[in-house]
């Protein structure tokens, strides 16, 4: 039913013969990439207010911005889109306040100029009005038109091949995962998106408790003086911190500004909205740890954090996000290091078994480590556009935080010793990984184990006067649902009588429900129902009613495996091995997030050098995603020269573009 992807490749790359084979494949692949012309169309369809009616003005604007728009990077495009949204909101507010048309014109002109920078074609002169078309033909054409960005209710999804970044944003909007909030950089996670996070949370919470950690909760606000105790830590987060400086508001005496921070309520020690909780938790560890009998001490909290972001993407990078953060204290170096590695293994296992996302486990380079950590371990996932996504991290902190907060314990010999520590966490960024690993141009694709609804049942009602048929259908429906639930499946019956069946099918497919079951009067008489899987199986399947639970459970297990195998094949097929630096640079320097099916990742010999790492990032925007554990433990770097400096290699490094 679910064919395995052809030529499934294992993720562990060890033999030198495989390296030579991949090097040859890379050369062929690169030639194909370089010969293809890539269109970076970033068209933003907008409806303009009717203030500018001069074709000469629009032609001037179009000529002015045509050349610059083609050279915009994805970051610049996102920044322009953000400015356009802000200006649009400002104009709407001015209209509500009753501003005159003359006073409004400069604001509209500024908005049009911003839109023209993003999409020069948007200010092109309007074509002459065509003769009225027949009503039916006109309606058909309207249905096939792409929606504009002003149409927040549009259900149009940009194809991945056209613009991968916009496809991602469309999926989030159309599938009801999240929405913009009135707070810059923050999002509202809607019920469907929150239910996905709940599935991850439930699975991971059980793993964390099995790991020996207990859930707790620590304050949202952290004294600034706490951050100053660990120098590297404060340097790493200083630019991202939101600071509370006053403890109350008051009315502006002049009446000009409404509410202001009360000058008499300034805090002596400003408070930081937590970017992470190491400092607060280690302050508490000092109170709780006295003897070796108190160790190891393992704490976890599910919370929100704030890291001020200038450029945001839903789930991937927002100023506020949800996560879990684990913090542990140990009596020995070995105990702490083992804890950090064990938790990374749990993250990787959860991604593979729950989310059907294969990952590369490894260690970060020194310049990419968590602020204050001696070692940072990471799991890196590959998205469909060839970019990496850091999906979870675990940090070996050494004794830095123990010493900074004077956390010591009395060992078995009665001597005072410094404590060793770790911290580890994953966040709602995993939802972004889930979307970009499996979904397609039709909408979300959800692995069954993480799906909030695994099976949606759509009953097809009999004719109005067929009372006997209604009773038979209801009885069959009750038995079918009971059978599905007896297999532990999450089931929803969509019996809305005000929505047509076709619209129901469309909606649940968009939302990624793995299996749809249709049941109508004819099916009941025949003792069957109809299965339709979201992906992996072409067409519909007729199933006997007395086999529904068993068949559905088997089919969903097969679908979970199919999605994982497909993602594994994509990961293995997009790791380019033994490329030269020039080959990687040429492939990546023009690679943008909006491009679909990009060059992928590069596994190369590398001599650890922070200065050269910065040069590569500047030249082609590539970063070291990690030093993969398997190939480095196997010594694959031994006897090789660094692909950048030509010096003896110290590691095998995985380079790539990343979200």
Secondary structure by P-SEA (a helix, b strand, c coil): cccccccccccccccaaaaaaaaaaaaaaaaaaaabbbbbcbbbbbbbccccccaaaaaaaaaacaaaaaaccaaaaaaaaaaaaaaaaaaaaaaaaccccccaaaaaaaaaaaaaaaccccccccccccccccaaaaaaaaaacccccccccccccccccccaaaaaaaaaaaaccccccccccbbbbcaaaaaaaaaaaaaaaaaaaaabbbbbccccccccccccccaaaaaaccccbbbbccccccccccccccccccccccccbbbbcccccaaaaaaaaaacccccccccbbbbbbbbbbbbbccccccccccbbbbbbbbbbbccaaaaaaaaaaaaaaaaaaaaacccbbbbbbcccccccccccccccbbbbbccccccccccccccccaaaaaaabbbbbccccbbbbbbccccccccaaaaaaaaaccccccbbbccccccccbbbbbbbccccaaaaaaaaaaaaaaaaaaaaaacccccccccccccaaaaaaaaaaacccbbbbbcaaaaaacbbbbbbccccccbbbbbccaaaaaaaaaaaaaaaaaaaaaaaaaaaaccccccaaaaaaacccccccccccccccbbbbcccaaaaaaaaaacccccccccaaaaaacccccccccccccccccbbbbbbcc
